[in-house]
Amino acid sequence: MKNYLKLFFLVLALNSYKIEAQKINETTFQNPVYKSDFADPTVIKAADGFFYAYGTNTNVDGKTIHIQTLKSKDLVNWIFVGDALPEKPNWADKDFWAPHVLYDAKLKTYFLYYSGESDSKEGKCLGVAVSKSPSGPFVDKGEPLLCGNSFINIDPMAFDDPKTGKKLLYWGSGFEGLKVQELSEDRLSFKVGSLPKILVNPIRNNDPANYQNLVEGSWVTYHDGFYYLYYSGDNCCGDKAHYAVMIARSKTADGPFETLAEAERKENSVILSKNKKWIAPGHNSVVTDDKGQEWIVYHAIDADSPKSGRIVLIDKITYKNGWPTINFGSPSVVKISKPILK
């Protein structure tokens, strides 16, 4: 009987391997790429050659996962790795939102930037934790980077300026502007003497075409001489979700940034918004495949299954007249070619 059981599990494992191999070898895919709640996805390619995705806290089987972590070979087929921050920092108890991870090759260290909030103090803070592995466990430095009222200090994104070498941190929400400030050499604090600089401000009105009542989710790329600032607004969640990805650009990493609306005299700066299938797409990251093709990774709500939460989609980025464009301005709903990877 034991031999039969061993044979059964061996066959099961082999079949699972074959199915996974078939998925990896497929040349097309269809959104979503991850069907469970995974808000505010950051994707990086780690030093081990795998892609890792990090997302806002969630509950799995009654257990809180502070920083969700996924792993993939091809940006399309993802497996759940676990909690990158299994031990809460001493300054926060809840709301571990919108993580970003950056690898410093010189220090051989991964830096996790995120936000959190204490049960005893009002207002969210930015924090930073470190690990030698992309999957963690990350250990917080022991005190927050920055605290403030409400949810002003959330959604961090670390970026190394390819022109100047400066280590920068972008963040912001809570009906204030998106900000940037230089980090110290060890990336664990802001550089002494540096000050935050506002890059994009909210635009407050009731126009349904306006997604900029609240701005958040900064992500910066450098392409053909321009720094592109992706950002989202204005209401990510709930029955009245009204959310989209917008864009601004600059010749320098700390601005001034010109929004698409300002440059093209458009009614808004939106480059990705809802369609009949996908509601409230936003809070993106950008990753590049081995052919140099950029892909936007973002969350959205399935109109057919809204209680599934914010799940993960990816789409190809192309450029037109010096501005990034995505699909036809909304999430893809048919099969498209997969990212090209070695």
C-alpha positions as CSV (number, residue, x, y, z in Angstrom):
1,M,0.0,0.0,0.0
2,K,2.8,2.4,0.9
3,N,4.4,1.8,-2.5
4,Y,1.2,2.5,-4.3
5,L,0.9,5.8,-2.3
6,K,4.5,6.7,-3.2
7,L,3.7,6.0,-6.9
8,F,0.5,8.1,-6.7
9,F,2.3,11.1,-5.3
10,L,5.2,10.8,-7.8
11,V,2.8,10.7,-10.7
12,L,0.9,13.7,-9.2
13,A,4.1,15.7,-8.9
14,L,5.2,14.8,-12.4
15,N,1.9,15.9,-13.8
16,S,2.1,19.2,-11.9
17,Y,5.6,19.8,-13.3
18,K,4.4,19.1,-16.8
19,I,1.5,21.5,-16.5
20,E,3.8,24.2,-15.1
21,A,6.3,23.6,-17.9
22,Q,3.5,23.9,-20.5
23,K,2.4,27.2,-19.0
24,I,6.0,28.5,-19.1
25,N,6.5,27.4,-22.7
26,E,3.3,29.1,-23.9
27,T,3.9,32.2,-26.1
28,T,0.6,34.0,-25.3
29,F,-1.3,34.8,-22.1
30,Q,-4.6,36.5,-21.0
31,N,-5.1,38.7,-18.0
32,P,-5.2,38.4,-15.1
33,V,-1.8,36.9,-14.2
34,Y,-2.7,36.5,-10.5
35,K,-6.3,36.0,-9.4
36,S,-6.1,36.6,-5.7
37,D,-6.2,39.9,-3.9
38,F,-2.8,41.6,-4.4
39,A,-3.1,45.3,-4.4
40,D,-0.4,47.9,-5.3
41,P,2.0,45.4,-7.1
42,T,5.7,46.2,-7.3
43,V,7.7,43.9,-9.6
44,I,11.5,43.6,-9.7
45,K,13.9,41.3,-11.4
46,A,16.1,40.0,-8.6
47,A,19.8,39.0,-8.6
48,D,18.8,35.3,-8.7
49,G,17.2,35.8,-12.2
50,F,13.6,35.5,-11.0
51,F,10.9,38.2,-10.9
52,Y,9.4,39.0,-7.5
53,A,6.2,40.9,-6.9
54,Y,5.3,42.6,-3.6
55,G,1.9,43.7,-2.6
56,T,-0.2,45.3,0.2
57,N,-1.2,43.3,3.2
58,T,-4.0,40.8,3.0
59,N,-5.6,37.9,4.9
60,V,-5.0,34.3,3.9
61,D,-6.9,31.6,5.8
62,G,-7.4,33.9,8.7
63,K,-3.8,35.0,8.9
64,T,-2.5,38.5,8.1
65,I,0.2,38.6,5.5
66,H,2.0,41.9,6.0
67,I,3.8,42.1,2.7
68,Q,2.7,39.6,0.1
69,T,5.4,38.1,-2.1
70,L,5.1,36.3,-5.4
71,K,7.8,34.7,-7.7
72,S,7.8,34.1,-11.4
73,K,10.1,33.1,-14.3
74,D,8.1,34.8,-17.0
75,L,6.0,37.6,-15.5
76,V,2.8,35.6,-16.3
77,N,2.8,32.5,-14.1
78,W,3.2,33.5,-10.4
79,I,3.5,31.4,-7.2
80,F,2.9,32.7,-3.7
81,V,6.1,32.8,-1.7
82,G,4.9,34.1,1.6
83,D,5.3,37.2,3.9
84,A,8.4,39.3,3.2
85,L,7.9,41.1,6.5
86,P,6.8,38.3,8.9
87,E,7.7,40.4,12.0
88,K,5.9,43.7,12.4
89,P,8.1,46.7,13.1
90,N,7.9,48.2,16.6
91,W,6.3,51.3,15.3
92,A,3.4,49.9,13.3
93,D,0.6,47.4,13.9
94,K,-1.5,47.6,10.7
95,D,-2.0,48.8,7.1
96,F,1.2,47.6,5.6
97,W,0.6,49.2,2.2
98,A,2.2,49.6,-1.2
99,P,5.7,48.1,-0.8
100,H,8.6,48.8,-3.0
101,V,11.8,46.8,-3.1
102,L,15.2,47.9,-4.6
103,Y,18.4,45.9,-4.8
104,D,21.7,47.6,-4.1
105,A,24.3,45.5,-5.9
106,K,27.2,47.2,-4.2
107,L,25.8,46.5,-0.7
108,K,24.3,43.1,-1.9
109,T,21.2,44.1,0.0
110,Y,17.5,44.4,-0.8
111,F,15.7,47.4,0.6
112,L,11.9,47.3,1.3
113,Y,10.1,50.6,1.5
114,Y,6.5,50.5,2.8
115,S,4.0,52.3,4.9
116,G,2.3,51.3,8.2
117,E,0.3,52.7,11.1
118,S,0.3,52.3,14.8
119,D,-2.8,51.4,16.8
120,S,-1.9,54.1,19.4
121,K,-1.0,56.9,17.0
122,E,-3.0,58.4,14.2
123,G,-1.5,58.8,10.8
124,K,0.6,56.6,8.6
125,C,4.4,56.4,8.4
126,L,7.0,55.4,5.8
127,G,9.4,52.6,6.8
128,V,12.4,50.7,5.5
129,A,13.6,47.2,6.1
130,V,16.5,45.1,4.7
131,S,17.2,41.6,3.7
132,K,19.9,39.6,1.8
133,S,17.2,37.7,0.0
134,P,14.4,39.1,-2.3
135,S,11.8,36.9,-0.6
136,G,12.9,38.1,2.9
137,P,12.6,38.0,5.8
138,F,13.1,41.7,5.8
139,V,14.0,43.3,9.1
140,D,12.8,46.9,9.8
141,K,15.5,49.4,10.8
142,G,13.7,50.1,14.1
143,E,12.1,53.5,13.5
144,P,10.0,55.1,10.7
145,L,11.5,57.2,8.0
146,L,8.7,59.8,8.1
147,C,5.3,60.1,9.8
148,G,2.4,62.5,9.3
149,N,-1.3,63.0,9.4
150,S,-3.8,60.8,7.8
151,F,-2.4,58.9,4.8
152,I,-0.1,61.5,3.3
153,N,3.0,59.4,3.7
154,I,2.3,56.2,1.8
155,D,3.2,54.6,-1.5
156,P,7.1,54.9,-1.5
157,M,9.2,54.2,-4.6
158,A,13.0,54.2,-4.5
159,F,14.8,55.2,-7.6
160,D,18.5,55.6,-8.5
161,D,18.9,58.5,-11.0
162,P,20.9,57.2,-13.9
163,K,22.2,60.7,-14.7
164,T,23.3,61.9,-11.3
165,G,23.6,58.7,-9.3
166,K,21.4,60.2,-6.6
167,K,19.3,57.8,-4.5
168,L,15.8,59.2,-4.4
169,L,12.5,58.3,-2.7
170,Y,9.1,59.2,-4.2
171,W,5.9,59.0,-2.2
172,G,2.6,60.7,-1.5
173,S,-1.2,60.6,-1.3
174,G,-3.8,61.9,1.2
175,F,-5.0,64.7,-1.0
176,E,-1.5,66.3,-1.0
177,G,1.1,66.3,-3.8
178,L,3.5,63.6,-4.9
179,K,6.9,64.2,-3.5
180,V,10.6,63.3,-4.0
181,Q,13.5,63.6,-1.6
182,E,17.1,62.4,-1.7
183,L,18.1,59.4,0.4
184,S,21.3,58.9,2.3
185,E,24.1,56.7,0.9
186,D,23.0,53.8,3.1
187,R,19.3,54.3,2.0
188,L,18.1,54.1,5.6
189,S,17.3,57.7,6.0
190,F,16.9,61.0,4.1
191,K,20.1,62.8,3.2
192,V,21.0,65.4,5.7
193,G,20.0,68.8,4.4
194,S,17.7,67.5,1.7
195,L,14.1,68.6,1.5
196,P,11.0,67.1,-0.1
197,K,10.0,68.6,-3.4
198,I,6.4,68.5,-4.7
199,L,6.1,67.2,-8.3
200,V,2.4,66.8,-9.0
201,N,-0.5,68.2,-7.1
202,P,-4.2,67.1,-6.9
203,I,-6.8,68.9,-9.0
204,R,-10.0,69.1,-6.9
205,N,-13.3,69.2,-8.8
206,N,-16.3,67.0,-9.4
207,D,-15.7,66.4,-13.2
208,P,-16.1,62.6,-13.9
209,A,-13.2,62.9,-16.3
210,N,-10.9,64.0,-13.4
211,Y,-9.0,61.2,-11.8
212,Q,-6.6,63.7,-10.0
213,N,-8.7,64.6,-7.0
214,L,-6.2,62.4,-5.1
215,V,-2.8,61.4,-6.5
216,E,-0.7,58.4,-5.3
217,G,1.3,55.4,-6.4
218,S,4.3,57.0,-7.9
219,W,6.5,55.0,-10.2
220,V,9.4,56.5,-12.2
221,T,11.2,55.2,-15.3
222,Y,13.9,56.7,-17.5
223,H,13.4,56.3,-21.3
224,D,15.0,58.2,-24.2
225,G,16.0,61.2,-22.3
226,F,12.8,61.6,-20.2
227,Y,11.9,60.7,-16.7
228,Y,8.3,59.4,-16.7
229,L,6.3,59.7,-13.5
230,Y,3.4,57.2,-13.5
231,Y,0.8,57.9,-10.8
232,S,-2.8,56.9,-10.0
233,G,-6.0,58.5,-8.7
234,D,-8.5,59.1,-7.3
235,N,-10.5,56.4,-5.5
236,C,-9.1,52.9,-5.6
237,C,-11.7,50.8,-3.9
238,G,-15.3,50.1,-3.0
239,D,-18.6,50.5,-4.9
240,K,-17.6,54.0,-6.1
241,A,-14.1,53.1,-7.3
242,H,-12.9,55.7,-9.8
243,Y,-9.2,55.0,-10.5
244,A,-6.8,55.2,-13.4
245,V,-3.1,55.5,-14.3
246,M,-1.8,58.9,-15.3
247,I,1.5,60.2,-16.6
248,A,3.9,63.2,-16.4
249,R,7.4,63.6,-17.7
250,S,10.5,65.7,-17.0
251,K,14.1,66.1,-18.2
252,T,15.3,65.7,-14.6
253,A,14.4,63.2,-11.9
254,D,13.3,65.8,-9.4
255,G,11.2,67.8,-11.9
256,P,9.6,70.0,-12.8
257,F,7.2,67.5,-14.3
258,E,4.7,68.3,-17.0
259,T,1.6,66.2,-17.1
260,L,0.1,64.7,-20.3
261,A,-2.9,67.0,-19.9
262,E,-0.6,70.1,-19.7
263,A,1.5,69.1,-22.6
264,E,-1.3,67.9,-25.0
265,R,-4.1,70.2,-23.7
266,K,-6.2,67.1,-22.8
267,E,-9.0,66.9,-20.3
268,N,-6.8,64.6,-18.1
269,S,-3.5,62.8,-18.0
270,V,-5.0,59.2,-18.1
271,I,-3.2,56.5,-20.0
272,L,-5.0,53.5,-18.5
273,S,-8.7,53.4,-17.3
274,K,-11.6,51.0,-17.0
275,N,-13.4,49.0,-19.6
276,K,-16.4,46.6,-19.3
277,K,-14.3,43.8,-17.9
278,W,-11.8,45.6,-15.6
279,I,-12.7,48.3,-13.2
280,A,-10.3,50.8,-11.4
281,P,-7.0,49.8,-12.9
282,G,-4.0,51.4,-11.3
283,H,-1.1,51.6,-8.8
284,N,1.4,50.3,-11.2
285,S,5.0,49.3,-11.5
286,V,7.0,48.9,-14.7
287,V,9.4,46.1,-15.6
288,T,11.5,45.4,-18.7
289,D,11.8,42.0,-20.5
290,D,15.0,40.7,-22.1
291,K,14.2,42.4,-25.4
292,G,14.0,45.8,-23.8
293,Q,10.2,45.9,-23.9
294,E,8.5,47.6,-21.0
295,W,5.5,46.1,-19.3
296,I,3.1,47.8,-16.9
297,V,2.1,45.7,-13.9
298,Y,-1.0,46.9,-12.0
299,H,-4.1,45.9,-10.1
300,A,-7.7,46.0,-11.2
301,I,-11.1,44.8,-10.1
302,D,-12.9,42.1,-12.1
303,A,-16.3,43.5,-13.0
304,D,-17.7,39.9,-13.0
305,S,-16.2,39.1,-9.6
306,P,-15.7,42.3,-7.6
307,K,-15.4,40.6,-4.3
308,S,-12.1,38.9,-5.4
309,G,-10.3,42.1,-4.5
310,R,-7.7,43.9,-6.5
311,I,-5.9,41.3,-8.7
312,V,-2.9,41.5,-10.9
313,L,-2.7,42.4,-14.7
314,I,0.1,43.2,-17.0
315,D,0.2,45.0,-20.4
316,K,2.7,46.1,-23.0
317,I,3.9,49.8,-23.0
318,T,4.5,51.5,-26.3
319,Y,5.5,55.1,-27.0
320,K,3.7,57.6,-29.2
321,N,5.0,61.2,-29.6
322,G,7.2,60.8,-26.6
323,W,4.5,59.5,-24.2
324,P,3.8,56.0,-23.0
325,T,0.6,54.3,-24.1
326,I,-1.0,51.1,-23.0
327,N,-3.2,48.9,-25.2
328,F,-6.1,51.1,-26.3
329,G,-6.1,53.0,-23.0
330,S,-7.7,50.1,-21.0
331,P,-6.6,46.7,-19.8
332,S,-6.3,44.0,-22.5
333,V,-9.1,41.4,-22.6
334,V,-7.8,39.0,-25.2
335,K,-4.7,36.9,-25.5
336,I,-1.5,38.8,-26.2
337,S,2.2,37.8,-26.7
338,K,4.1,37.1,-23.5
339,P,7.1,39.0,-22.4
340,I,10.3,37.8,-24.1
341,L,12.7,36.2,-21.6
342,K,15.8,34.1,-21.9
